[in-house]
Amino acid sequence: MQVSSQDLTTIYTLKQNLIDFVLDAEDELAKALENYAAKQVRRGFSDNLKQDTIVENFAFEGDQNYSPIDLFLQTNPQLSESEKNLIKTWHQSFMGLFAVNQILADGFEVMNWLTAKNYLVKPDNQKTQQELSRLKVGEIIHTRLIPITSNEWTFANSYILMGKLGKPKLAVAIGNFKDNYKQHLYSDAPELLTEAWESVEIYHQEFQDFFHADEVTMSGYQLSQNINEFQEIITKKRLEAAGIDPSKSFAEIIETSEEQEEIINRAAEAGVDQKLVSQILNSKTSTAKMITPKVDLPAEIKKADEVTAISDPRWGQMFLATYTKMKSILAAENWRDIEGSEKLIRFYLEDKSINSLIWHRLAEIYPRQLESILREILNRPEFKLVTELNLVLEEFNKFTEPDLPETASVPTHLHNLFQEAFAEVNKSKTKGKAQKVTTKGFQRN
């Protein structure tokens, strides 16, 4: 079904009415919006259209207790059935970074860079139409898409025109998107999200199989050597799963088996780093959906005298150079006798690298000591660890549920983008024109 200009005007009006409904809300819905906004701030939300975007996002997403879309429908019984049915589909709206693939007479064909899915999008008001008229093929728009038919979408009111981005800047933009909109990472491709979470569980089990525990402590140098060996074993295992004999040279495999492209596809589908295979086979072709990224320990961890590696099937892997000292503080008869103890405890509270899982592991081992120390540090004599730990962690901007860890598998096109971006940056460094690229969790380098 094609959407007429009159339909688009109606859609814009309904969309604006929903946002006004949220802005005018009182009591519980207003409080829910306030809590939602506070949560975005805790995440380090840094959108150029901060206030408008937060309100708009809440209008379409709500939270676990409130759905503004459903409340809007309940309080507007005069809406026609077609209008109600349309608004119900807005639960499927999602944020993304969209590249303009084609400019049409009445809209655009765009690709969501996070999932490589294409969409037909039509502006629903004259202001947006005029502002987007200068878009060119290849340029990026950061916005929300809202469904209007089974195969047509419109733009949200808030958007950022980012222009054409080279690979390093696009990698940074995608990394920033991941930080600000974790819940929208693969929102239009739930199968990718499921596969990513499953890959975290698999990696955790492989970690346990290799280290024979979910927590190990050793020097940073030794851990780095072990992680390299661990990843070599994983690579061999996945090559075997793809039907490729890792004991043979790739030249032998090519002579006695399929062509290079097929071998790359099979290896990539098994989770092997495509760059590794394609470099050896001198090819870059792949149709695999997801790739398991290579983990490279940060320089400060490699140099540390002692590092504790912790693995979890949901939180992924954490590498801490201070975990042993933290445990010694909690085990001490008088924790203040240990030099730097209060500073380290406050670091564990305040630094975003120390997540809720670490605190809960410590709480399981040293519940009495941790409760006593937090009572003193926080100046809360009545603090109860069992019932109030999560509340304290949230106060210090720590989330009690994990985001997708860095070891999760990523779509092949994103993996390749980040590899190519780093290659460009490294090349520019030799010319004295380096620019910083942070992958924000898609790949550690």
C-alpha positions, -999 to +999 in steps of 0.1 A: +000+000+000+014+034-010+011+063+015-003+095+002+008+130+012-024+134+032-017+101+050+018+114+058+003+146+073-020+125+095+010+104+106+030+134+115+001+149+135-004+116+154+034+113+161+035+149+174+004+143+196+021+113+212+052+134+220+030+162+234+011+136+255+044+126+271+055+162+276+022+171+292+021+140+314+017+142+352+021+119+381+035+084+374+042+089+337+060+121+344+081+104+370+088+075+346+101+100+321+123+116+347+137+082+357+143+073+321+162+105+315+183+100+346+192+065+333+203+079+300+226+104+318+241+075+339+249+057+306+269+088+295+243+098+269+259+125+247+235+131+219+236+166+202+198+167+205+199+155+241+166+167+256+144+163+224+158+129+217+154+116+252+117+127+253+111+112+218+128+079+227+107+076+259+075+083+239+082+054+216+100+030+240+087+037+275+102+016+303+095-017+319+065-003+338+050+022+313+042+023+276+034+058+265+020+044+232-004+022+250-014+049+275-019+073+246-042+049+229-062+044+261-067+081+266-077+088+230-107+065+223-118+088+195-090+076+172-101+056+142-093+019+140-068+025+112-051+052+134-050+029+164-036+000+144-009+023+129+001+036+164+004+001+177+030-007+151+052+021+165+064-003+192+086-016+163+104+018+158+141+018+164+172+040+164+200+036+139+228+051+118+214+051+083+234+055+051+216+070+021+217+044-007+193+060-031+174+093-033+138+089-045+112+113-057+093+112-024+119+098+000+150+077+004+163+042+005+186+038+034+207+011+051+210+006+088+248+004+093+243-017+125+226-046+107+230-039+069+192-039+064+176-016+039+145+006+043+122+028+022+117+060+042+094+090+035+096+123+054+061+131+069+063+169+071+075+198+050+102+210+075+119+176+075+115+173+038+133+206+032+161+199+057+167+164+042+166+176+006+203+183+007+212+147+016+234+129-009+241+092-015+265+079+010+257+104+037+248+093+072+217+103+092+214+094+129+177+090+138+148+067+146+127+050+120+090+047+126+068+022+106+039+036+085+031+005+064+044-030+061+073-018+040+075+020+044+089+041+073+092+077+083+118+096+102+115+107+138+114+144+145+149+144+161+178+135+138+215+144+132+229+148+097+264+135+098+274+139+062+298+115+045+321+097+069+353+080+061+358+046+076+377+057+108+350+084+116+322+059+107+338+034+131+338+061+159+302+070+151+291+034+154+311+030+186+294+061+201+260+047+190+267+015+208+275+034+240+244+056+238+218+032+224+228-003+235+192-015+234+191-006+197+223-023+187+205-050+166+169-040+173+158-046+137+177-079+136+168-099+168+184-130+153+218-112+153+213-102+190+204-138+199+235-151+182+257-124+199+244-134+233+249-171+226+285-164+215+292-148+249+280-180+266+301-202+243+332-180+248+327-183+286+326-220+284+357-221+263+374-199+288+365-223+316+376-253+296+410-237+289+417-222+324+397-248+344+381-220+363+361-189+358+386-168+378+424-170+374+452-148+387+487-144+372+511-118+359+499-096+330+526-110+308+517-146+316+480-139+311+487-123+277+506-154+266+477-176+279+451-155+261+470-158+229+472-195+232+436-197+242+425-179+211+447-200+189+430-231+202+396-215+196+406-206+160+417-242+154+385-256+169+364-234+147+383-242+116+377-279+124+340-271+129+340-256+094+355-288+080+390-273+075+420-294+087+442-269+107+472-292+104+473-288+066+486-258+049+460-237+032+477-244-002+471-281+004+434-274+014+428-254-018+444-281-040+422-308-025+390-290-015+367-261-024+377-228-039+391-200-017+357-182-014+339-213-001+367-219+025+365-184+038+327-186+041+329-219+060+356-206+084+337-173+090+304-191+096+322-211+123+333-178+140+369-176+128+383-141+122+377-135+085+408-113+083+430-142+094+415-165+067+413-139+039+449-128+044+461-163+040+439-171+011+443-136-005+405-130-006+380-108+012+347-124+001+324-137+028+287-141+033+289-151+070+266-131+093+287-129+125+324-130+134+339-135+169+363-106+175+399-111+187+406-100+223+438-081+229+446-071+265+451-034+272+488-024+276+484-016+313+471-051+319+499-068+300+525-049+321+508-055+355+526-076+381+493-094+389+460-096+370+428-115+378+408-126+348+371-133+355+346-148+331+309-149+332+283-162+307+264-129+306+290-102+316+318-116+295+354-113+306+370-087+330+407-082+337+416-065+370+450-056+383+436-047+417+413-075+425+437-094+448+444-063+468+406-056+471+401-091+484+430-086+509+414-054+522+381-072+528+398-101+545+420-079+568+413-077+605+414-039+602+409-028+566+423+007+573+457-008+581+462-015+544+477+015+526+454+030+500+424+009+511+398+037+511+411+051+478+407+016+461+372+010+475+361+044+462+377+036+429+356+003+428+325+024+435+331+052+411+350+038+381+328+024+353+353-004+346+342-021+378+308-035+371+281-049+393+292-085+388+325-077+405+307-062+435+283-092+438+312-117+436+329-098+465+296-097+484+293-135+482+328-140+496+330-112+522+294-102+530+300-091+566+332-072+559+318-055+528+287-044+546+307-029+575+331-011+551+303+004+530+285+016+561+317+035+571+327+047+536+291+059+527+284+071+562+252+050+564+252+031+597+220+012+588+231+000+554+221-036+546+242-053+520+215-079+510+188-054+503+206-022+494+237-032+474+221-027+440+206+006+450+241+018+459+256+005+427+229+024+407+237+055+427+273+052+414+260+047+378+265+010+377+239-012+359+226-044+376+220-061+342+248-066+317+251-049+283+264-071+254+301-077+262+330-070+239+336-107+233+302-111+216+303-119+179+296-090+156+281-088+121+307-095+094+303-061+077+310-043+110+340-064+118+354-057+083+347-020+087+366-018+120+395-038+105+397-014+075+394+017+098+423+006+119+443-001+088+437+034+075+446+050+109+478+030+111+487+040+076+480+077+084+502+074+116+532+069+093+524+102+077+519+120+110+481+124+104+468+099+129+433+102+142+419+083+172+395+054+165+377+038+194+356+008+185+336+009+217+334-028+223+331-043+188+368-051+188+397-046+212+428-033+196 
